[in-house]
Amino acid sequence: MRALHLYLYADLHGADREMLQMTEDIDELLEEVKAYRLPAKTERLLLVYRESTGHYSKAEDSLYRLWEQGDDVSLEGDELYRRLLLKSPEELEQGSLPIHEVEQGWKEWRRITEVRRESEA
């Protein structure tokens, strides 16, 4: 877990993925820890990493895992969906998240975040 967090943090702060073979190492570490729930700080880094590598459906998965853990990621979710809607349909397809799923996902995201806001008020 610590190694994964370190790699994701380094990636976020500009480490050279190619030179350090980070993508392969991160993939291996993710495979090793897949049976465990990641700490929220690591899951947040993973969300950013997945989006930056074009794995949009996996970024969305991280967003929902954070939400289910009780983290307030409503703003991050809105921003993620807004960025995804700026992508071409081809880019989204390559990221395993077709445009219609992005549109449905954002609609559902707004609904569930509104429900939580109302229940907290």
LOBA-405632 format. One record per residue (C-alpha): residue number from 1; x, y negated, z. Coordinates in steps of 0.5 Angstrom, whole numbers, plus 500, padded with zeros to 3 digits. Layout:
N
{NUM {X Y Z}}
...
***
This chain:
121
{1 {500 500 500}}
{2 {506 495 502}}
{3 {509 497 495}}
{4 {503 495 491}}
{5 {502 489 495}}
{6 {509 487 494}}
{7 {509 488 486}}
{8 {502 485 485}}
{9 {504 479 489}}
{10 {511 478 485}}
{11 {507 479 479}}
{12 {502 473 481}}
{13 {508 469 482}}
{14 {512 470 476}}
{15 {516 476 476}}
{16 {518 479 469}}
{17 {513 485 468}}
{18 {517 488 462}}
{19 {524 487 466}}
{20 {522 490 472}}
{21 {517 495 469}}
{22 {512 493 474}}
{23 {506 495 470}}
{24 {508 502 470}}
{25 {510 502 477}}
{26 {503 498 479}}
{27 {500 504 475}}
{28 {503 509 479}}
{29 {502 506 486}}
{30 {495 505 484}}
{31 {494 512 483}}
{32 {497 514 489}}
{33 {493 510 493}}
{34 {486 511 489}}
{35 {483 515 495}}
{36 {484 509 500}}
{37 {480 503 501}}
{38 {485 497 499}}
{39 {486 491 504}}
{40 {482 485 502}}
{41 {489 481 501}}
{42 {491 487 496}}
{43 {485 487 493}}
{44 {484 480 491}}
{45 {491 480 488}}
{46 {489 487 484}}
{47 {483 483 481}}
{48 {488 477 479}}
{49 {492 482 476}}
{50 {487 486 472}}
{51 {484 480 469}}
{52 {491 478 467}}
{53 {493 485 464}}
{54 {486 485 460}}
{55 {483 490 464}}
{56 {476 486 465}}
{57 {472 492 467}}
{58 {477 494 473}}
{59 {477 486 475}}
{60 {470 486 476}}
{61 {470 493 480}}
{62 {475 489 485}}
{63 {471 483 485}}
{64 {465 488 487}}
{65 {469 492 492}}
{66 {471 485 496}}
{67 {464 483 496}}
{68 {462 490 499}}
{69 {467 489 504}}
{70 {464 483 506}}
{71 {469 478 503}}
{72 {466 471 501}}
{73 {468 472 493}}
{74 {462 468 490}}
{75 {466 463 488}}
{76 {471 467 485}}
{77 {466 472 482}}
{78 {463 466 478}}
{79 {470 463 476}}
{80 {471 470 473}}
{81 {465 471 469}}
{82 {466 464 466}}
{83 {473 466 464}}
{84 {470 472 461}}
{85 {465 469 457}}
{86 {470 465 454}}
{87 {473 471 451}}
{88 {472 474 444}}
{89 {467 480 444}}
{90 {473 484 441}}
{91 {478 482 447}}
{92 {472 484 452}}
{93 {471 490 448}}
{94 {479 492 449}}
{95 {478 490 456}}
{96 {472 495 457}}
{97 {467 490 458}}
{98 {463 488 452}}
{99 {460 481 452}}
{100 {453 484 454}}
{101 {455 487 460}}
{102 {459 481 462}}
{103 {452 477 461}}
{104 {448 482 465}}
{105 {454 482 470}}
{106 {454 475 471}}
{107 {446 474 472}}
{108 {447 480 477}}
{109 {452 476 480}}
{110 {448 470 481}}
{111 {442 474 484}}
{112 {446 477 489}}
{113 {450 471 491}}
{114 {444 467 492}}
{115 {440 473 496}}
{116 {446 473 501}}
{117 {446 465 501}}
{118 {439 465 503}}
{119 {440 471 508}}
{120 {445 467 511}}
{121 {441 460 512}}
***
